[in-house]
Amino acid sequence: MADLSEFRWKKRPVLVFADSADDPAFIEQMELLHSREEELRERDVIVLTDTDPEARSPLRLQMRPRGFMLVLVGKDGGNKLRKPFPWSVREITRSIDKMPMRQREIREEKEAARER
């Protein structure tokens, strides 16, 4: 994938980088993400992985991970956080829920529910 422009204003990409699919941190992160997929879906999260540093993907060149790295990208395309270690879905969703755009989504969902 060359860039994240196709997701702008639609999805919140979570990028998971590692030097190998066998990296223990990568394995742990993927298990954490899979264990609570519904919470991520509710927040329009899409998970993208890159475990091949030799391929020198455009995203890897842009983000410049050193070994394992998790990056949360907002719907606006901006990098919201970078972590050099696995992060729980609870921590990821808390970060998302503090974002102004997510706050607006929550308000709009509540208003739509009231109108039904």
VEXDREN-2710 file (C-alpha; in Angstrom, 1 decimal):
% VEXDREN-2710
k/r/px/py/pz
1/MET/0.0/0.0/0.0
2/ALA/1.5/3.3/-1.1
3/ASP/-0.4/5.6/1.3
4/LEU/-3.4/5.9/3.5
5/SER/-5.4/8.4/1.4
6/GLU/-8.1/5.9/0.5
7/PHE/-9.0/5.7/4.2
8/ARG/-9.1/9.5/4.9
9/TRP/-12.4/10.6/6.5
10/LYS/-13.6/6.9/6.5
11/LYS/-11.4/4.8/8.7
12/ARG/-8.8/5.0/11.5
13/PRO/-5.9/2.9/10.4
14/VAL/-3.9/1.1/13.0
15/LEU/-0.5/0.2/11.5
16/VAL/1.5/-2.7/13.1
17/PHE/5.1/-2.9/12.0
18/ALA/7.6/-5.7/12.9
19/ASP/10.7/-7.1/11.3
20/SER/9.1/-10.5/11.2
21/ALA/5.7/-12.1/11.6
22/ASP/7.4/-14.2/14.3
23/ASP/8.3/-11.2/16.4
24/PRO/6.8/-11.8/19.9
25/ALA/5.6/-8.2/20.2
26/PHE/3.8/-8.5/16.8
27/ILE/2.2/-11.8/17.8
28/GLU/1.0/-10.3/21.1
29/GLN/-0.3/-7.2/19.4
30/MET/-2.3/-9.1/16.8
31/GLU/-3.8/-11.4/19.5
32/LEU/-4.8/-8.3/21.5
33/LEU/-6.4/-6.7/18.4
34/HIS/-8.3/-9.9/17.4
35/SER/-9.6/-10.5/20.9
36/ARG/-11.7/-7.3/20.8
37/GLU/-12.4/-6.7/17.1
38/GLU/-15.9/-5.4/17.6
39/GLU/-14.7/-2.5/19.7
40/LEU/-12.3/-1.5/16.9
41/ARG/-15.0/-1.9/14.3
42/GLU/-17.3/0.4/16.2
43/ARG/-14.6/3.1/15.9
44/ASP/-14.0/2.5/12.2
45/VAL/-10.5/1.0/12.8
46/ILE/-8.8/-0.9/10.1
47/VAL/-5.6/-2.8/11.0
48/LEU/-2.8/-2.9/8.5
49/THR/0.4/-4.9/9.0
50/ASP/3.9/-4.8/7.6
51/THR/6.4/-7.6/8.7
52/ASP/8.8/-7.3/5.8
53/PRO/11.4/-4.6/6.2
54/GLU/13.2/-5.8/3.0
55/ALA/10.2/-4.8/0.9
56/ARG/10.7/-1.2/1.9
57/SER/7.0/-0.3/1.5
58/PRO/6.1/3.3/1.1
59/LEU/4.4/3.3/4.5
60/ARG/7.4/1.7/6.2
61/LEU/9.6/4.4/4.6
62/GLN/7.3/7.1/5.8
63/MET/6.8/5.9/9.3
64/ARG/10.4/4.6/9.8
65/PRO/9.7/1.9/12.4
66/ARG/12.7/0.3/14.3
67/GLY/11.6/-3.2/14.9
68/PHE/8.1/-3.4/16.4
69/MET/5.9/-0.3/16.2
70/LEU/2.2/0.5/16.5
71/VAL/0.8/3.6/14.9
72/LEU/-2.7/5.0/15.2
73/VAL/-3.7/7.2/12.4
74/GLY/-6.8/9.5/12.6
75/LYS/-9.5/9.8/10.0
76/ASP/-7.9/13.1/9.1
77/GLY/-4.7/11.2/8.1
78/GLY/-2.6/12.5/11.0
79/ASN/-0.5/10.2/13.2
80/LYS/-2.2/10.2/16.6
81/LEU/0.2/8.0/18.5
82/ARG/3.2/5.7/18.1
83/LYS/4.1/2.9/20.5
84/PRO/7.3/0.8/20.4
85/PHE/5.4/-2.0/22.3
86/PRO/2.0/-3.8/22.1
87/TRP/-0.9/-1.8/23.3
88/SER/-4.3/-3.2/24.5
89/VAL/-7.5/-2.5/22.6
90/ARG/-8.7/-0.7/25.8
91/GLU/-5.8/1.8/25.6
92/ILE/-6.3/2.2/21.8
93/THR/-10.0/2.8/22.1
94/ARG/-9.6/5.3/25.0
95/SER/-7.2/7.3/22.8
96/ILE/-9.6/7.2/19.9
97/ASP/-12.6/8.2/22.1
98/LYS/-10.7/11.3/23.3
99/MET/-10.3/12.6/19.7
100/PRO/-12.5/15.5/18.7
101/MET/-13.8/13.7/15.6
102/ARG/-14.8/10.6/17.6
103/GLN/-16.5/12.9/20.2
104/ARG/-18.6/14.3/17.4
105/GLU/-19.4/10.8/16.1
106/ILE/-20.6/9.8/19.6
107/ARG/-22.8/12.9/19.9
108/GLU/-24.3/12.3/16.5
109/GLU/-25.0/8.6/17.4
110/LYS/-26.8/9.7/20.6
111/GLU/-28.9/12.3/18.7
112/ALA/-29.8/9.8/16.0
113/ALA/-30.9/7.3/18.7
114/ARG/-33.1/9.9/20.4
115/GLU/-34.8/10.7/17.1
116/ARG/-35.8/7.1/16.5
END
